[in-house]
Amino acid sequence: MPVKIAIVTEEKSKNLSLEPQIEAYKKRMRHAILIKELSPKKLPSLLLKPGRHIALDRSGSAPTSEKFAEQLFKGEEKEFYFYLGNAAGFSPGFLEQVNTRLCLSSLTFPQHIARFLLVEQIYRASEIRKGSAYHK
């Protein structure tokens, strides 16, 4: 059964320059990892769903790619929800409701770049798990 990942973004990016690369990574992973993107309008109901809920936030841990792969594929968990906030970040109340906080970088990125980095790191994690040469 493939891993299911939902990426929930606060705002729809008007900059589509990285969309072809994001879609290419999704296509490469489609047999093992299914990624869909969701609107934050579904946020209250999403937080009730079983699975691991991860907020991308600068207050989170900043694992190496290897550690991220280990965290993503350890255990029986097969559903993940990654939340990307807007430039103001998340409310403290929201952060209390997620299982994990993950920091991609201490730098601030536009939403489309953060989405690209996340999808690339998910792909990299899948390749680390397979032992491929991609990560080397």
C-alpha positions in Angstrom: 0.0 0.0 0.0 1.5 3.4 -1.0 2.2 6.1 1.5 -0.4 8.9 1.2 0.8 12.5 1.7 -1.4 15.6 1.7 0.3 19.0 1.5 -2.0 21.7 2.9 -1.0 25.2 1.8 -2.3 28.4 3.3 -2.4 30.2 0.0 -2.3 29.3 -3.6 1.0 30.5 -5.2 0.7 32.7 -8.2 4.3 31.8 -9.1 4.0 28.6 -11.1 7.7 28.4 -12.2 8.4 25.3 -10.1 5.2 23.4 -10.9 6.8 21.2 -13.7 9.6 20.1 -11.3 7.1 19.4 -8.5 4.9 17.4 -10.9 8.0 15.5 -12.1 8.9 14.4 -8.6 5.3 13.4 -7.9 5.2 11.3 -11.0 8.5 9.5 -10.1 7.0 8.6 -6.7 3.5 7.7 -7.8 3.9 3.9 -7.2 5.1 4.2 -3.7 4.0 7.6 -2.5 0.8 9.4 -3.5 0.9 13.2 -3.0 -2.1 15.4 -3.2 -2.5 19.1 -2.4 -5.4 20.4 -0.3 -6.9 23.7 0.6 -6.7 25.0 4.1 -10.5 25.3 4.0 -10.6 21.6 5.0 -8.2 22.3 8.0 -10.6 21.6 10.9 -11.7 18.2 9.5 -8.1 17.3 8.4 -6.7 17.6 11.9 -9.2 15.0 13.0 -8.0 12.4 10.5 -5.7 9.6 11.6 -2.1 9.9 10.5 0.8 12.1 11.3 0.2 15.9 11.1 3.4 17.9 10.5 3.6 21.7 10.4 6.5 23.2 8.5 7.6 25.8 11.0 10.9 27.5 11.9 10.4 26.4 15.6 10.5 22.7 14.5 13.3 20.3 14.4 15.6 20.5 11.3 16.6 16.9 10.6 19.1 15.7 8.0 17.7 14.1 4.9 18.6 10.7 6.2 16.9 11.4 9.5 13.8 12.7 7.7 13.7 9.5 5.6 13.9 7.5 8.8 11.1 9.4 10.4 8.9 9.3 7.3 9.2 5.5 6.8 9.5 4.1 10.3 6.6 2.4 11.9 3.2 1.6 10.4 2.1 5.1 9.6 1.0 5.4 6.0 -0.8 8.8 6.0 0.9 12.2 6.5 -0.4 15.7 6.4 2.2 18.5 5.9 1.0 22.0 6.6 2.7 25.0 5.0 1.8 28.3 6.6 1.8 31.8 5.1 4.5 34.4 5.7 3.1 35.1 9.2 3.4 31.4 10.2 0.9 29.5 12.2 -1.2 30.4 15.3 0.1 28.9 18.5 -3.3 27.1 18.8 -2.8 25.4 15.5 0.8 24.3 16.4 -0.5 22.6 19.5 -2.8 20.4 17.4 -0.1 18.9 15.2 2.1 15.9 16.0 5.3 17.3 14.7 7.0 20.5 13.7 9.5 20.4 11.0 11.9 23.1 9.9 13.1 23.0 6.3 15.5 25.8 6.9 16.0 28.8 9.2 15.7 30.9 6.1 12.2 32.1 5.0 11.1 31.0 1.5 8.1 31.9 -0.7 5.4 29.3 -0.6 6.2 27.8 -4.1 9.8 27.3 -3.1 8.9 25.7 0.3 6.5 23.3 -1.6 9.2 22.4 -4.0 11.7 21.8 -1.2 9.3 19.6 0.7 8.4 17.5 -2.4 12.0 17.1 -3.3 12.9 16.0 0.3 10.0 13.5 0.2 11.4 12.1 -3.1 14.9 12.1 -1.6 13.6 10.2 1.4 12.1 7.6 -0.8 15.4 7.2 -2.7 17.4 6.9 0.6 15.0 4.2 1.7 15.6 2.3 -1.6 19.4 2.8 -1.4 19.6 4.5 -4.8 22.4 6.7 -6.0 20.2 9.9 -6.0 21.2 10.9 -2.5 24.9 10.3 -2.9 
